[in-house]
Amino acid sequence: MHTNDSNIASQKVYSSMLSFTVPDMNSTVSKLMALGAELDGPIKYEIHGKVAALRCIDGHMLGLYEPA
């Protein structure tokens, strides 16, 4: 079975996740979303800091961490 490129681009698949520590979660998320990234769930406010996961326009996942 063959799929065309438009079907592949619209599918959500798993990928490796690159994780980064950031100084300002809200600012970083806003900038990445302006570049086309999408939040994969809400920003979580943990006791140790904020965490978020975003999917880039190319499908790769980014994990962000802002220490408390």
PDB file of N, CA, C, O and CB in Angstrom:
ATOM      1  N   MET A   1       0.850  -1.179   0.000  1.00  0.00           N
ATOM      2  CA  MET A   1       0.000   0.000   0.000  1.00  0.00           C
ATOM      3  C   MET A   1       0.892   1.236   0.000  1.00  0.00           C
ATOM      4  O   MET A   1       1.825   1.347   0.795  1.00  0.00           O
ATOM      5  CB  MET A   1      -0.965   0.001   1.225  1.00  0.00           C
ATOM      6  N   HIS A   2       0.597   2.135  -0.878  1.00  0.00           N
ATOM      7  CA  HIS A   2       1.364   3.370  -0.978  1.00  0.00           C
ATOM      8  C   HIS A   2       0.530   4.529  -0.465  1.00  0.00           C
ATOM      9  O   HIS A   2      -0.685   4.569  -0.660  1.00  0.00           O
ATOM     10  CB  HIS A   2       1.814   3.626  -2.430  1.00  0.00           C
ATOM     11  N   THR A   3       1.187   5.464   0.186  1.00  0.00           N
ATOM     12  CA  THR A   3       0.514   6.687   0.610  1.00  0.00           C
ATOM     13  C   THR A   3       1.181   7.857  -0.081  1.00  0.00           C
ATOM     14  O   THR A   3       2.367   7.805  -0.407  1.00  0.00           O
ATOM     15  CB  THR A   3       0.553   6.855   2.158  1.00  0.00           C
ATOM     16  N   ASN A   4       0.425   8.896  -0.301  1.00  0.00           N
ATOM     17  CA  ASN A   4       1.033  10.060  -0.926  1.00  0.00           C
ATOM     18  C   ASN A   4       1.647  10.966   0.134  1.00  0.00           C
ATOM     19  O   ASN A   4       1.395  10.789   1.326  1.00  0.00           O
ATOM     20  CB  ASN A   4      -0.004  10.830  -1.758  1.00  0.00           C
ATOM     21  N   ASP A   5       2.443  11.926  -0.290  1.00  0.00           N
ATOM     22  CA  ASP A   5       3.167  12.800   0.634  1.00  0.00           C
ATOM     23  C   ASP A   5       2.241  13.605   1.534  1.00  0.00           C
ATOM     24  O   ASP A   5       2.599  13.878   2.680  1.00  0.00           O
ATOM     25  CB  ASP A   5       4.053  13.740  -0.138  1.00  0.00           C
ATOM     26  N   SER A   6       1.059  13.995   1.052  1.00  0.00           N
ATOM     27  CA  SER A   6       0.168  14.800   1.890  1.00  0.00           C
ATOM     28  C   SER A   6      -0.351  13.983   3.063  1.00  0.00           C
ATOM     29  O   SER A   6      -0.568  14.541   4.138  1.00  0.00           O
ATOM     30  CB  SER A   6      -1.004  15.344   1.065  1.00  0.00           C
ATOM     31  N   ASN A   7      -0.560  12.683   2.894  1.00  0.00           N
ATOM     32  CA  ASN A   7      -0.981  11.839   4.006  1.00  0.00           C
ATOM     33  C   ASN A   7       0.135  11.679   5.026  1.00  0.00           C
ATOM     34  O   ASN A   7      -0.115  11.695   6.231  1.00  0.00           O
ATOM     35  CB  ASN A   7      -1.426  10.471   3.497  1.00  0.00           C
ATOM     36  N   ILE A   8       1.344  11.528   4.557  1.00  0.00           N
ATOM     37  CA  ILE A   8       2.483  11.365   5.458  1.00  0.00           C
ATOM     38  C   ILE A   8       2.683  12.624   6.294  1.00  0.00           C
ATOM     39  O   ILE A   8       2.933  12.527   7.495  1.00  0.00           O
ATOM     40  CB  ILE A   8       3.762  11.042   4.664  1.00  0.00           C
ATOM     41  N   ALA A   9       2.579  13.790   5.691  1.00  0.00           N
ATOM     42  CA  ALA A   9       2.813  15.045   6.398  1.00  0.00           C
ATOM     43  C   ALA A   9       1.768  15.294   7.475  1.00  0.00           C
ATOM     44  O   ALA A   9       2.059  15.964   8.466  1.00  0.00           O
ATOM     45  CB  ALA A   9       2.825  16.200   5.419  1.00  0.00           C
ATOM     46  N   SER A  10       0.551  14.768   7.304  1.00  0.00           N
ATOM     47  CA  SER A  10      -0.493  15.047   8.280  1.00  0.00           C
ATOM     48  C   SER A  10      -0.542  14.031   9.411  1.00  0.00           C
ATOM     49  O   SER A  10      -1.278  14.227  10.378  1.00  0.00           O
ATOM     50  CB  SER A  10      -1.822  15.094   7.596  1.00  0.00           C
ATOM     51  N   GLN A  11       0.233  12.940   9.313  1.00  0.00           N
ATOM     52  CA  GLN A  11       0.216  11.926  10.357  1.00  0.00           C
ATOM     53  C   GLN A  11       1.096  12.340  11.523  1.00  0.00           C
ATOM     54  O   GLN A  11       2.172  12.908  11.331  1.00  0.00           O
ATOM     55  CB  GLN A  11       0.670  10.579   9.805  1.00  0.00           C
ATOM     56  N   LYS A  12       0.627  12.049  12.745  1.00  0.00           N
ATOM     57  CA  LYS A  12       1.422  12.291  13.944  1.00  0.00           C
ATOM     58  C   LYS A  12       2.133  10.991  14.283  1.00  0.00           C
ATOM     59  O   LYS A  12       1.493   9.999  14.632  1.00  0.00           O
ATOM     60  CB  LYS A  12       0.533  12.793  15.146  1.00  0.00           C
ATOM     61  N   VAL A  13       3.446  10.997  14.179  1.00  0.00           N
ATOM     62  CA  VAL A  13       4.219   9.799  14.481  1.00  0.00           C
ATOM     63  C   VAL A  13       5.207  10.121  15.593  1.00  0.00           C
ATOM     64  O   VAL A  13       5.487  11.284  15.884  1.00  0.00           O
ATOM     65  CB  VAL A  13       4.956   9.272  13.215  1.00  0.00           C
ATOM     66  N   TYR A  14       5.722   9.076  16.198  1.00  0.00           N
ATOM     67  CA  TYR A  14       6.695   9.264  17.263  1.00  0.00           C
ATOM     68  C   TYR A  14       8.071   9.509  16.676  1.00  0.00           C
ATOM     69  O   TYR A  14       8.399   9.000  15.604  1.00  0.00           O
ATOM     70  CB  TYR A  14       6.721   8.052  18.197  1.00  0.00           C
ATOM     71  N   SER A  15       8.870  10.287  17.378  1.00  0.00           N
ATOM     72  CA  SER A  15      10.241  10.551  16.961  1.00  0.00           C
ATOM     73  C   SER A  15      11.092  10.692  18.215  1.00  0.00           C
ATOM     74  O   SER A  15      10.585  10.691  19.337  1.00  0.00           O
ATOM     75  CB  SER A  15      10.334  11.834  16.064  1.00  0.00           C
ATOM     76  N   SER A  16      12.367  10.810  18.003  1.00  0.00           N
ATOM     77  CA  SER A  16      13.260  11.092  19.123  1.00  0.00           C
ATOM     78  C   SER A  16      12.904  12.453  19.700  1.00  0.00           C
ATOM     79  O   SER A  16      12.410  13.327  18.988  1.00  0.00           O
ATOM     80  CB  SER A  16      14.754  11.048  18.681  1.00  0.00           C
ATOM     81  N   MET A  17      13.157  12.631  20.998  1.00  0.00           N
ATOM     82  CA  MET A  17      12.873  13.924  21.625  1.00  0.00           C
ATOM     83  C   MET A  17      14.184  14.556  22.059  1.00  0.00           C
ATOM     84  O   MET A  17      14.977  13.948  22.777  1.00  0.00           O
ATOM     85  CB  MET A  17      11.906  13.765  22.839  1.00  0.00           C
ATOM     86  N   LEU A  18      14.396  15.778  21.614  1.00  0.00           N
ATOM     87  CA  LEU A  18      15.529  16.572  22.066  1.00  0.00           C
ATOM     88  C   LEU A  18      15.033  17.435  23.214  1.00  0.00           C
ATOM     89  O   LEU A  18      13.992  18.081  23.092  1.00  0.00           O
ATOM     90  CB  LEU A  18      16.137  17.445  20.902  1.00  0.00           C
ATOM     91  N   SER A  19      15.750  17.456  24.316  1.00  0.00           N
ATOM     92  CA  SER A  19      15.328  18.223  25.492  1.00  0.00           C
ATOM     93  C   SER A  19      16.302  19.345  25.783  1.00  0.00           C
ATOM     94  O   SER A  19      17.517  19.183  25.674  1.00  0.00           O
ATOM     95  CB  SER A  19      15.200  17.312  26.715  1.00  0.00           C
ATOM     96  N   PHE A  20      15.750  20.479  26.153  1.00  0.00           N
ATOM     97  CA  PHE A  20      16.540  21.670  26.423  1.00  0.00           C
ATOM     98  C   PHE A  20      16.095  22.328  27.723  1.00  0.00           C
ATOM     99  O   PHE A  20      14.905  22.334  28.039  1.00  0.00           O
ATOM    100  CB  PHE A  20      16.430  22.661  25.261  1.00  0.00           C
ATOM    101  N   THR A  21      17.031  22.876  28.472  1.00  0.00           N
ATOM    102  CA  THR A  21      16.734  23.720  29.616  1.00  0.00           C
ATOM    103  C   THR A  21      16.640  25.148  29.090  1.00  0.00           C
ATOM    104  O   THR A  21      17.525  25.612  28.371  1.00  0.00           O
ATOM    105  CB  THR A  21      17.826  23.582  30.752  1.00  0.00           C
ATOM    106  N   VAL A  22      15.560  25.842  29.454  1.00  0.00           N
ATOM    107  CA  VAL A  22      15.342  27.200  28.954  1.00  0.00           C
ATOM    108  C   VAL A  22      15.165  28.150  30.133  1.00  0.00           C
ATOM    109  O   VAL A  22      14.677  27.742  31.187  1.00  0.00           O
ATOM    110  CB  VAL A  22      14.102  27.255  28.014  1.00  0.00           C
ATOM    111  N   PRO A  23      15.560  29.421  29.968  1.00  0.00           N
ATOM    112  CA  PRO A  23      15.427  30.378  31.076  1.00  0.00           C
ATOM    113  C   PRO A  23      14.003  30.905  31.255  1.00  0.00           C
ATOM    114  O   PRO A  23      13.634  31.311  32.357  1.00  0.00           O
ATOM    115  CB  PRO A  23      16.361  31.542  30.857  1.00  0.00           C
ATOM    116  N   ASP A  24      13.197  30.905  30.186  1.00  0.00           N
ATOM    117  CA  ASP A  24      11.841  31.463  30.248  1.00  0.00           C
ATOM    118  C   ASP A  24      10.915  30.605  29.378  1.00  0.00           C
ATOM    119  O   ASP A  24      10.896  30.743  28.155  1.00  0.00           O
ATOM    120  CB  ASP A  24      11.823  32.964  29.774  1.00  0.00           C
ATOM    121  N   MET A  25      10.149  29.720  30.022  1.00  0.00           N
ATOM    122  CA  MET A  25       9.292  28.776  29.304  1.00  0.00           C
ATOM    123  C   MET A  25       8.285  29.479  28.409  1.00  0.00           C
ATOM    124  O   MET A  25       8.165  29.148  27.229  1.00  0.00           O
ATOM    125  CB  MET A  25       8.562  27.885  30.286  1.00  0.00           C
ATOM    126  N   ASN A  26       7.561  30.449  28.959  1.00  0.00           N
ATOM    127  CA  ASN A  26       6.497  31.100  28.197  1.00  0.00           C
ATOM    128  C   ASN A  26       7.029  31.797  26.954  1.00  0.00           C
ATOM    129  O   ASN A  26       6.428  31.696  25.885  1.00  0.00           O
ATOM    130  CB  ASN A  26       5.766  32.101  29.071  1.00  0.00           C
ATOM    131  N   SER A  27       8.130  32.493  27.079  1.00  0.00           N
ATOM    132  CA  SER A  27       8.736  33.182  25.942  1.00  0.00           C
ATOM    133  C   SER A  27       9.223  32.183  24.894  1.00  0.00           C
ATOM    134  O   SER A  27       9.010  32.376  23.697  1.00  0.00           O
ATOM    135  CB  SER A  27       9.901  34.066  26.410  1.00  0.00           C
ATOM    136  N   THR A  28       9.872  31.121  25.348  1.00  0.00           N
ATOM    137  CA  THR A  28      10.400  30.113  24.425  1.00  0.00           C
ATOM    138  C   THR A  28       9.278  29.411  23.675  1.00  0.00           C
ATOM    139  O   THR A  28       9.364  29.218  22.462  1.00  0.00           O
ATOM    140  CB  THR A  28      11.243  29.085  25.182  1.00  0.00           C
ATOM    141  N   VAL A  29       8.225  29.029  24.392  1.00  0.00           N
ATOM    142  CA  VAL A  29       7.079  28.372  23.751  1.00  0.00           C
ATOM    143  C   VAL A  29       6.440  29.313  22.736  1.00  0.00           C
ATOM    144  O   VAL A  29       6.104  28.889  21.630  1.00  0.00           O
ATOM    145  CB  VAL A  29       6.034  27.930  24.810  1.00  0.00           C
ATOM    146  N   SER A  30       6.271  30.561  23.088  1.00  0.00           N
ATOM    147  CA  SER A  30       5.669  31.533  22.164  1.00  0.00           C
ATOM    148  C   SER A  30       6.488  31.674  20.889  1.00  0.00           C
ATOM    149  O   SER A  30       5.930  31.701  19.792  1.00  0.00           O
ATOM    150  CB  SER A  30       5.532  32.898  22.842  1.00  0.00           C
ATOM    151  N   LYS A  31       7.802  31.763  21.025  1.00  0.00           N
ATOM    152  CA  LYS A  31       8.677  31.893  19.852  1.00  0.00           C
ATOM    153  C   LYS A  31       8.606  30.649  18.971  1.00  0.00           C
ATOM    154  O   LYS A  31       8.524  30.756  17.747  1.00  0.00           O
ATOM    155  CB  LYS A  31      10.130  32.142  20.290  1.00  0.00           C
ATOM    156  N   LEU A  32       8.638  29.469  19.591  1.00  0.00           N
ATOM    157  CA  LEU A  32       8.588  28.232  18.809  1.00  0.00           C
ATOM    158  C   LEU A  32       7.240  28.071  18.110  1.00  0.00           C
ATOM    159  O   LEU A  32       7.188  27.608  16.970  1.00  0.00           O
ATOM    160  CB  LEU A  32       8.858  27.023  19.709  1.00  0.00           C
ATOM    161  N   MET A  33       6.161  28.443  18.772  1.00  0.00           N
ATOM    162  CA  MET A  33       4.842  28.349  18.147  1.00  0.00           C
ATOM    163  C   MET A  33       4.724  29.342  16.987  1.00  0.00           C
ATOM    164  O   MET A  33       4.060  29.048  15.993  1.00  0.00           O
ATOM    165  CB  MET A  33       3.733  28.609  19.188  1.00  0.00           C
ATOM    166  N   ALA A  34       5.355  30.502  17.100  1.00  0.00           N
ATOM    167  CA  ALA A  34       5.354  31.469  15.998  1.00  0.00           C
ATOM    168  C   ALA A  34       6.097  30.917  14.778  1.00  0.00           C
ATOM    169  O   ALA A  34       5.842  31.323  13.645  1.00  0.00           O
ATOM    170  CB  ALA A  34       5.994  32.795  16.450  1.00  0.00           C
ATOM    171  N   LEU A  35       7.017  29.988  15.030  1.00  0.00           N
ATOM    172  CA  LEU A  35       7.770  29.349  13.938  1.00  0.00           C
ATOM    173  C   LEU A  35       7.080  28.092  13.422  1.00  0.00           C
ATOM    174  O   LEU A  35       7.598  27.424  12.527  1.00  0.00           O
ATOM    175  CB  LEU A  35       9.178  29.000  14.405  1.00  0.00           C
ATOM    176  N   GLY A  36       5.908  27.764  13.982  1.00  0.00           N
ATOM    177  CA  GLY A  36       5.133  26.641  13.472  1.00  0.00           C
ATOM    178  C   GLY A  36       5.056  25.424  14.368  1.00  0.00           C
ATOM    179  O   GLY A  36       4.383  24.457  14.013  1.00  0.00           O
ATOM    180  N   ALA A  37       5.717  25.430  15.514  1.00  0.00           N
ATOM    181  CA  ALA A  37       5.650  24.285  16.432  1.00  0.00           C
ATOM    182  C   ALA A  37       4.273  24.243  17.101  1.00  0.00           C
ATOM    183  O   ALA A  37       3.583  25.259  17.187  1.00  0.00           O
ATOM    184  CB  ALA A  37       6.780  24.369  17.510  1.00  0.00           C
ATOM    185  N   GLU A  38       3.883  23.053  17.573  1.00  0.00           N
ATOM    186  CA  GLU A  38       2.613  22.878  18.268  1.00  0.00           C
ATOM    187  C   GLU A  38       2.862  22.257  19.629  1.00  0.00           C
ATOM    188  O   GLU A  38       3.655  21.324  19.755  1.00  0.00           O
ATOM    189  CB  GLU A  38       1.644  22.006  17.442  1.00  0.00           C
ATOM    190  N   LEU A  39       2.190  22.768  20.643  1.00  0.00           N
ATOM    191  CA  LEU A  39       2.288  22.158  21.971  1.00  0.00           C
ATOM    192  C   LEU A  39       1.674  20.765  21.933  1.00  0.00           C
ATOM    193  O   LEU A  39       0.608  20.566  21.351  1.00  0.00           O
ATOM    194  CB  LEU A  39       1.584  23.036  23.044  1.00  0.00           C
ATOM    195  N   ASP A  40       2.339  19.817  22.545  1.00  0.00           N
ATOM    196  CA  ASP A  40       1.825  18.453  22.655  1.00  0.00           C
ATOM    197  C   ASP A  40       1.328  18.283  24.090  1.00  0.00           C
ATOM    198  O   ASP A  40       1.950  17.590  24.895  1.00  0.00           O
ATOM    199  CB  ASP A  40       2.931  17.372  22.285  1.00  0.00           C
ATOM    200  N   GLY A  41       0.207  18.922  24.394  1.00  0.00           N
ATOM    201  CA  GLY A  41      -0.321  18.964  25.758  1.00  0.00           C
ATOM    202  C   GLY A  41       0.018  20.299  26.389  1.00  0.00           C
ATOM    203  O   GLY A  41       0.742  21.105  25.805  1.00  0.00           O
ATOM    204  N   PRO A  42      -0.503  20.531  27.576  1.00  0.00           N
ATOM    205  CA  PRO A  42      -0.279  21.821  28.235  1.00  0.00           C
ATOM    206  C   PRO A  42       1.116  21.913  28.865  1.00  0.00           C
ATOM    207  O   PRO A  42       1.783  20.901  29.080  1.00  0.00           O
ATOM    208  CB  PRO A  42      -1.343  22.051  29.305  1.00  0.00           C
ATOM    209  N   ILE A  43       1.536  23.138  29.151  1.00  0.00           N
ATOM    210  CA  ILE A  43       2.737  23.345  29.958  1.00  0.00           C
ATOM    211  C   ILE A  43       2.407  22.841  31.358  1.00  0.00           C
ATOM    212  O   ILE A  43       1.368  23.187  31.919  1.00  0.00           O
ATOM    213  CB  ILE A  43       3.192  24.870  29.972  1.00  0.00           C
ATOM    214  N   LYS A  44       3.285  22.033  31.914  1.00  0.00           N
ATOM    215  CA  LYS A  44       3.038  21.463  33.244  1.00  0.00           C
ATOM    216  C   LYS A  44       3.882  22.200  34.269  1.00  0.00           C
ATOM    217  O   LYS A  44       5.061  22.479  34.050  1.00  0.00           O
ATOM    218  CB  LYS A  44       3.353  19.937  33.271  1.00  0.00           C
ATOM    219  N   TYR A  45       3.252  22.508  35.387  1.00  0.00           N
ATOM    220  CA  TYR A  45       3.910  23.222  36.475  1.00  0.00           C
ATOM    221  C   TYR A  45       4.203  22.221  37.579  1.00  0.00           C
ATOM    222  O   TYR A  45       3.346  21.922  38.409  1.00  0.00           O
ATOM    223  CB  TYR A  45       3.030  24.407  37.002  1.00  0.00           C
ATOM    224  N   GLU A  46       5.432  21.704  37.576  1.00  0.00           N
ATOM    225  CA  GLU A  46       5.865  20.708  38.552  1.00  0.00           C
ATOM    226  C   GLU A  46       6.578  21.403  39.707  1.00  0.00           C
ATOM    227  O   GLU A  46       6.927  22.579  39.602  1.00  0.00           O
ATOM    228  CB  GLU A  46       6.791  19.651  37.892  1.00  0.00           C
ATOM    229  N   ILE A  47       6.795  20.697  40.791  1.00  0.00           N
ATOM    230  CA  ILE A  47       7.477  21.280  41.956  1.00  0.00           C
ATOM    231  C   ILE A  47       8.917  21.695  41.609  1.00  0.00           C
ATOM    232  O   ILE A  47       9.444  22.649  42.182  1.00  0.00           O
ATOM    233  CB  ILE A  47       7.484  20.272  43.130  1.00  0.00           C
ATOM    234  N   HIS A  48       9.537  20.991  40.692  1.00  0.00           N
ATOM    235  CA  HIS A  48      10.931  21.271  40.317  1.00  0.00           C
ATOM    236  C   HIS A  48      11.044  22.274  39.183  1.00  0.00           C
ATOM    237  O   HIS A  48      12.150  22.708  38.863  1.00  0.00           O
ATOM    238  CB  HIS A  48      11.629  19.990  39.920  1.00  0.00           C
ATOM    239  N   GLY A  49       9.913  22.663  38.555  1.00  0.00           N
ATOM    240  CA  GLY A  49       9.934  23.635  37.471  1.00  0.00           C
ATOM    241  C   GLY A  49       8.868  23.353  36.430  1.00  0.00           C
ATOM    242  O   GLY A  49       8.014  22.488  36.624  1.00  0.00           O
ATOM    243  N   LYS A  50       8.917  24.075  35.339  1.00  0.00           N
ATOM    244  CA  LYS A  50       7.943  23.919  34.255  1.00  0.00           C
ATOM    245  C   LYS A  50       8.503  22.958  33.213  1.00  0.00           C
ATOM    246  O   LYS A  50       9.706  22.943  32.952  1.00  0.00           O
ATOM    247  CB  LYS A  50       7.599  25.294  33.606  1.00  0.00           C
ATOM    248  N   VAL A  51       7.621  22.156  32.621  1.00  0.00           N
ATOM    249  CA  VAL A  51       8.012  21.262  31.532  1.00  0.00           C
ATOM    250  C   VAL A  51       6.965  21.358  30.427  1.00  0.00           C
ATOM    251  O   VAL A  51       5.781  21.574  30.683  1.00  0.00           O
ATOM    252  CB  VAL A  51       8.162  19.786  32.035  1.00  0.00           C
ATOM    253  N   ALA A  52       7.434  21.191  29.192  1.00  0.00           N
ATOM    254  CA  ALA A  52       6.537  21.224  28.043  1.00  0.00           C
ATOM    255  C   ALA A  52       7.121  20.367  26.934  1.00  0.00           C
ATOM    256  O   ALA A  52       8.332  20.157  26.858  1.00  0.00           O
ATOM    257  CB  ALA A  52       6.306  22.677  27.552  1.00  0.00           C
ATOM    258  N   ALA A  53       6.239  19.880  26.080  1.00  0.00           N
ATOM    259  CA  ALA A  53       6.656  19.128  24.892  1.00  0.00           C
ATOM    260  C   ALA A  53       6.027  19.801  23.684  1.00  0.00           C
ATOM    261  O   ALA A  53       4.845  20.147  23.695  1.00  0.00           O
ATOM    262  CB  ALA A  53       6.238  17.608  24.981  1.00  0.00           C
ATOM    263  N   LEU A  54       6.820  19.980  22.655  1.00  0.00           N
ATOM    264  CA  LEU A  54       6.337  20.588  21.420  1.00  0.00           C
ATOM    265  C   LEU A  54       6.730  19.723  20.241  1.00  0.00           C
ATOM    266  O   LEU A  54       7.752  19.037  20.269  1.00  0.00           O
ATOM    267  CB  LEU A  54       6.891  22.014  21.251  1.00  0.00           C
ATOM    268  N   ARG A  55       5.905  19.762  19.200  1.00  0.00           N
ATOM    269  CA  ARG A  55       6.217  19.059  17.960  1.00  0.00           C
ATOM    270  C   ARG A  55       6.573  20.124  16.916  1.00  0.00           C
ATOM    271  O   ARG A  55       5.794  21.040  16.653  1.00  0.00           O
ATOM    272  CB  ARG A  55       5.004  18.152  17.481  1.00  0.00           C
ATOM    273  N   CYS A  56       7.749  19.984  16.337  1.00  0.00           N
ATOM    274  CA  CYS A  56       8.202  20.912  15.294  1.00  0.00           C
ATOM    275  C   CYS A  56       7.447  20.634  14.001  1.00  0.00           C
ATOM    276  O   CYS A  56       6.807  19.593  13.860  1.00  0.00           O
ATOM    277  CB  CYS A  56       9.735  20.788  15.065  1.00  0.00           C
ATOM    278  N   ILE A  57       7.524  21.564  13.065  1.00  0.00           N
ATOM    279  CA  ILE A  57       6.818  21.386  11.803  1.00  0.00           C
ATOM    280  C   ILE A  57       7.346  20.191  11.010  1.00  0.00           C
ATOM    281  O   ILE A  57       6.643  19.667  10.146  1.00  0.00           O
ATOM    282  CB  ILE A  57       6.928  22.645  10.968  1.00  0.00           C
ATOM    283  N   ASP A  58       8.575  19.755  11.292  1.00  0.00           N
ATOM    284  CA  ASP A  58       9.122  18.582  10.600  1.00  0.00           C
ATOM    285  C   ASP A  58       8.814  17.284  11.339  1.00  0.00           C
ATOM    286  O   ASP A  58       9.258  16.212  10.929  1.00  0.00           O
ATOM    287  CB  ASP A  58      10.627  18.728  10.431  1.00  0.00           C
ATOM    288  N   GLY A  59       8.043  17.382  12.443  1.00  0.00           N
ATOM    289  CA  GLY A  59       7.616  16.194  13.167  1.00  0.00           C
ATOM    290  C   GLY A  59       8.454  15.822  14.367  1.00  0.00           C
ATOM    291  O   GLY A  59       8.038  14.970  15.153  1.00  0.00           O
ATOM    292  N   HIS A  60       9.608  16.419  14.541  1.00  0.00           N
ATOM    293  CA  HIS A  60      10.454  16.100  15.686  1.00  0.00           C
ATOM    294  C   HIS A  60       9.870  16.689  16.967  1.00  0.00           C
ATOM    295  O   HIS A  60       9.206  17.725  16.944  1.00  0.00           O
ATOM    296  CB  HIS A  60      11.881  16.622  15.463  1.00  0.00           C
ATOM    297  N   MET A  61      10.128  16.013  18.077  1.00  0.00           N
ATOM    298  CA  MET A  61       9.638  16.472  19.375  1.00  0.00           C
ATOM    299  C   MET A  61      10.736  17.223  20.118  1.00  0.00           C
ATOM    300  O   MET A  61      11.907  16.845  20.078  1.00  0.00           O
ATOM    301  CB  MET A  61       9.135  15.283  20.219  1.00  0.00           C
ATOM    302  N   LEU A  62      10.336  18.289  20.791  1.00  0.00           N
ATOM    303  CA  LEU A  62      11.232  19.052  21.653  1.00  0.00           C
ATOM    304  C   LEU A  62      10.676  19.034  23.064  1.00  0.00           C
ATOM    305  O   LEU A  62       9.492  19.297  23.272  1.00  0.00           O
ATOM    306  CB  LEU A  62      11.406  20.510  21.142  1.00  0.00           C
ATOM    307  N   GLY A  63      11.518  18.728  24.026  1.00  0.00           N
ATOM    308  CA  GLY A  63      11.154  18.816  25.427  1.00  0.00           C
ATOM    309  C   GLY A  63      11.811  20.048  26.011  1.00  0.00           C
ATOM    310  O   GLY A  63      13.001  20.284  25.799  1.00  0.00           O
ATOM    311  N   LEU A  64      11.048  20.830  26.740  1.00  0.00           N
ATOM    312  CA  LEU A  64      11.582  22.040  27.370  1.00  0.00           C
ATOM    313  C   LEU A  64      11.434  21.938  28.875  1.00  0.00           C
ATOM    314  O   LEU A  64      10.442  21.418  29.384  1.00  0.00           O
ATOM    315  CB  LEU A  64      10.865  23.306  26.843  1.00  0.00           C
ATOM    316  N   TYR A  65      12.447  22.447  29.585  1.00  0.00           N
ATOM    317  CA  TYR A  65      12.443  22.439  31.043  1.00  0.00           C
ATOM    318  C   TYR A  65      12.928  23.791  31.539  1.00  0.00           C
ATOM    319  O   TYR A  65      13.997  24.256  31.143  1.00  0.00           O
ATOM    320  CB  TYR A  65      13.330  21.289  31.603  1.00  0.00           C
ATOM    321  N   GLU A  66      12.143  24.423  32.407  1.00  0.00           N
ATOM    322  CA  GLU A  66      12.550  25.654  33.083  1.00  0.00           C
ATOM    323  C   GLU A  66      12.627  25.349  34.570  1.00  0.00           C
ATOM    324  O   GLU A  66      11.597  25.113  35.202  1.00  0.00           O
ATOM    325  CB  GLU A  66      11.555  26.840  32.790  1.00  0.00           C
ATOM    326  N   PRO A  67      13.846  25.351  35.150  1.00  0.00           N
ATOM    327  CA  PRO A  67      13.981  25.047  36.576  1.00  0.00           C
ATOM    328  C   PRO A  67      13.213  26.056  37.432  1.00  0.00           C
ATOM    329  O   PRO A  67      13.046  27.218  37.061  1.00  0.00           O
ATOM    330  CB  PRO A  67      15.464  25.036  36.979  1.00  0.00           C
ATOM    331  N   ALA A  68      12.753  25.577  38.582  1.00  0.00           N
ATOM    332  CA  ALA A  68      12.018  26.444  39.523  1.00  0.00           C
ATOM    333  C   ALA A  68      12.956  27.442  40.167  1.00  0.00           C
ATOM    334  O   ALA A  68      12.526  28.255  40.985  1.00  0.00           O
ATOM    335  CB  ALA A  68      11.315  25.608  40.611  1.00  0.00           C
TER     336      ALA A  68
END
